[in-house]
Amino acid sequence: MSGRVKRLWRWFWSPTAKWSLGSLLIVGFVGGVVFWGGFNTAMEATNTETFCLSCHQMRNFVYEEYKDTVHYRNRTGVRAVCSDCHVPKSWVHKFGRKIKATNELYHYILGTISTREKFEARRLKLARSVWRTMKSTNSRECRNCHDITAMDLTKQENRSRLRHLTAIKENKTCIDCHKGIAHHLPAGWDKQ
């Protein structure tokens, strides 16, 4: 048996032309690790507030209104940045979101929302798209920080407590009631 193992070992490391199978596997493994590390580093770099604000539309339009919300400044000092609400945490969903973001790059290049006027003209369509996504994921990104089952409803104001109890009973998700929590509501948002 040890003779077979030795032959297999020699065959694995013996050169075929320039490279042995073993050295090719090692180079492939190291290359794969470097690629994967770079890929994940790029994915995380595009999840920073700095990256989001590198686009003037985000910096000058929605970021300014976000700064006036509880998600930016609050009594606890816990802040939600752009990616906390707009990018999933799990790798598979995050990768899918990054693929969808290529459409945003396309429109950035075209200048679709490059001015305040263009942005406001498309704001309702953009908001509805985000709301539709949030609804389809059961407000997954909201629930990363806010879990209705962990809320102490007895410590909430009566109005909030009653609405949360209704939401539980009617199987509603966060975005059903909390539109405009981090950004201004677009004109006509409440009309179909």
C-alpha positions as CSV (number, residue, x, y, z in Angstrom):
1,M,0.0,0.0,0.0
2,S,2.8,2.5,0.8
3,G,4.3,1.8,-2.6
4,R,1.1,2.9,-4.3
5,V,1.0,6.1,-2.2
6,K,4.7,6.8,-3.1
7,R,4.0,6.4,-6.8
8,L,0.9,8.6,-6.5
9,W,2.9,11.2,-4.7
10,R,5.7,11.1,-7.3
11,W,3.2,11.3,-10.1
12,F,1.5,14.3,-8.4
13,W,4.7,16.2,-8.2
14,S,6.4,15.1,-11.4
15,P,6.6,17.7,-14.1
16,T,4.5,17.2,-17.2
17,A,5.9,20.0,-19.4
18,K,6.9,23.0,-17.4
19,W,4.7,22.6,-14.3
20,S,3.7,19.6,-12.2
21,L,0.1,19.1,-11.4
22,G,0.8,19.8,-7.7
23,S,2.4,23.2,-8.5
24,L,-0.4,24.1,-10.8
25,L,-2.9,23.3,-8.0
26,I,-0.9,25.4,-5.5
27,V,-0.7,28.3,-7.9
28,G,-4.4,28.0,-8.6
29,F,-5.2,27.8,-4.9
30,V,-3.1,30.9,-4.1
31,G,-4.5,32.8,-7.1
32,G,-8.1,31.9,-6.0
33,V,-7.4,33.1,-2.5
34,V,-6.0,36.4,-3.7
35,F,-8.9,36.8,-6.2
36,W,-11.5,36.0,-3.6
37,G,-9.9,38.3,-1.0
38,G,-9.8,41.2,-3.6
39,F,-13.4,40.5,-4.7
40,N,-14.7,40.6,-1.1
41,T,-12.6,43.7,-0.3
42,A,-14.2,45.5,-3.3
43,M,-17.7,44.3,-2.2
44,E,-17.2,45.7,1.3
45,A,-15.5,48.9,0.0
46,T,-18.7,49.7,-1.9
47,N,-20.7,49.3,1.3
48,T,-19.3,52.4,3.0
49,E,-20.9,55.7,3.5
50,T,-17.8,57.3,1.9
51,F,-18.4,55.3,-1.3
52,C,-22.1,56.2,-1.4
53,L,-21.3,59.9,-0.9
54,S,-18.7,59.9,-3.7
55,C,-21.7,60.2,-6.0
56,H,-22.9,63.9,-5.9
57,Q,-26.6,62.9,-6.3
58,M,-26.5,60.9,-3.1
59,R,-24.3,63.5,-1.3
60,N,-26.4,66.6,-2.4
61,F,-29.9,65.1,-2.5
62,V,-30.8,62.2,-0.3
63,Y,-27.9,62.4,2.2
64,E,-28.8,66.0,3.2
65,E,-32.4,64.9,4.1
66,Y,-31.1,61.7,5.8
67,K,-29.0,63.9,8.2
68,D,-32.3,65.2,9.7
69,T,-33.6,61.8,10.6
70,V,-33.4,59.5,13.6
71,H,-31.3,57.1,11.6
72,Y,-28.5,59.7,11.4
73,R,-28.7,61.3,14.9
74,N,-30.6,60.0,17.9
75,R,-30.4,59.7,21.7
76,T,-28.4,56.4,21.6
77,G,-25.8,57.5,19.0
78,V,-26.4,54.4,16.9
79,R,-26.4,55.4,13.2
80,A,-27.6,53.4,10.2
81,V,-25.5,54.2,7.1
82,C,-26.7,53.8,3.5
83,S,-25.7,50.2,3.2
84,D,-27.4,49.2,6.4
85,C,-30.8,49.9,4.8
86,H,-30.0,49.3,1.1
87,V,-27.6,46.4,1.0
88,P,-28.3,42.9,2.5
89,K,-25.9,41.5,5.0
90,S,-25.9,37.9,3.8
91,W,-23.3,37.3,1.1
92,V,-25.7,35.7,-1.5
93,H,-28.3,38.5,-1.2
94,K,-25.5,41.1,-1.1
95,F,-24.0,39.8,-4.3
96,G,-27.4,39.9,-6.0
97,R,-27.9,43.5,-4.9
98,K,-24.5,44.4,-6.3
99,I,-25.4,43.0,-9.6
100,K,-28.6,45.1,-9.6
101,A,-26.5,48.1,-8.7
102,T,-24.9,47.9,-12.2
103,N,-28.2,49.5,-13.4
104,E,-27.5,52.4,-11.1
105,L,-24.1,52.8,-12.6
106,Y,-25.6,52.8,-16.1
107,H,-28.0,55.6,-15.1
108,Y,-25.2,57.5,-13.3
109,I,-23.2,57.5,-16.6
110,L,-26.3,58.6,-18.5
111,G,-26.9,61.4,-16.0
112,T,-30.5,60.3,-15.4
113,I,-30.7,62.0,-12.0
114,S,-27.7,64.3,-12.3
115,T,-29.6,67.5,-11.3
116,R,-32.1,68.2,-8.5
117,E,-34.9,68.6,-11.1
118,K,-34.1,65.3,-12.8
119,F,-33.9,63.6,-9.4
120,E,-37.2,65.0,-8.2
121,A,-38.9,64.0,-11.5
122,R,-37.9,60.4,-10.9
123,R,-38.0,60.3,-7.1
124,L,-41.4,58.6,-6.9
125,K,-40.4,55.9,-9.3
126,L,-37.1,55.4,-7.4
127,A,-38.8,55.3,-4.0
128,R,-41.5,52.8,-5.2
129,S,-38.7,50.6,-6.5
130,V,-37.0,50.6,-3.1
131,W,-40.3,50.0,-1.3
132,R,-41.2,47.1,-3.6
133,T,-37.9,45.5,-2.9
134,M,-38.2,46.0,0.9
135,K,-41.7,44.6,0.8
136,S,-40.6,41.5,-1.2
137,T,-37.8,40.8,1.4
138,N,-40.1,41.3,4.4
139,S,-38.1,44.5,5.2
140,R,-35.0,42.3,5.8
141,E,-32.6,45.2,6.2
142,C,-34.9,46.9,8.7
143,R,-35.1,43.8,10.7
144,N,-31.3,43.6,11.0
145,C,-31.7,46.2,13.7
146,H,-35.4,46.3,14.5
147,D,-37.1,43.0,15.4
148,I,-40.8,43.4,16.3
149,T,-40.6,40.2,18.4
150,A,-37.9,41.8,20.5
151,M,-39.8,45.0,21.1
152,D,-41.2,45.7,24.5
153,L,-44.6,47.0,23.3
154,T,-45.6,47.9,26.9
155,K,-42.9,50.6,26.9
156,Q,-44.1,52.2,23.6
157,E,-46.5,55.0,23.3
158,N,-50.1,53.8,23.0
159,R,-50.4,54.7,19.3
160,S,-47.2,52.9,18.4
161,R,-48.0,49.9,20.5
162,L,-51.5,49.5,18.9
163,R,-50.0,49.9,15.4
164,H,-47.3,47.3,16.0
165,L,-49.9,44.9,17.4
166,T,-52.0,45.5,14.3
167,A,-48.9,44.9,12.1
168,I,-48.3,41.6,13.8
169,K,-51.9,40.5,13.5
170,E,-52.1,41.5,9.8
171,N,-48.6,40.2,9.0
172,K,-47.4,43.6,7.8
173,T,-43.7,44.4,7.2
174,C,-41.9,47.5,8.3
175,I,-42.1,49.4,5.0
176,D,-45.9,49.1,5.0
177,C,-46.1,51.8,7.6
178,H,-42.6,53.4,7.8
179,K,-42.1,55.0,4.4
180,G,-40.3,58.3,4.6
181,I,-38.4,57.3,7.8
182,A,-35.0,58.2,6.4
183,H,-35.8,60.3,3.3
184,H,-38.5,62.8,2.3
185,L,-41.6,61.3,0.8
186,P,-42.0,62.0,-2.9
187,A,-45.0,63.9,-4.2
188,G,-47.8,61.5,-5.0
189,W,-46.4,58.7,-2.8
190,D,-49.8,57.9,-1.3
191,K,-51.5,57.6,-4.7
192,Q,-51.5,54.5,-6.9
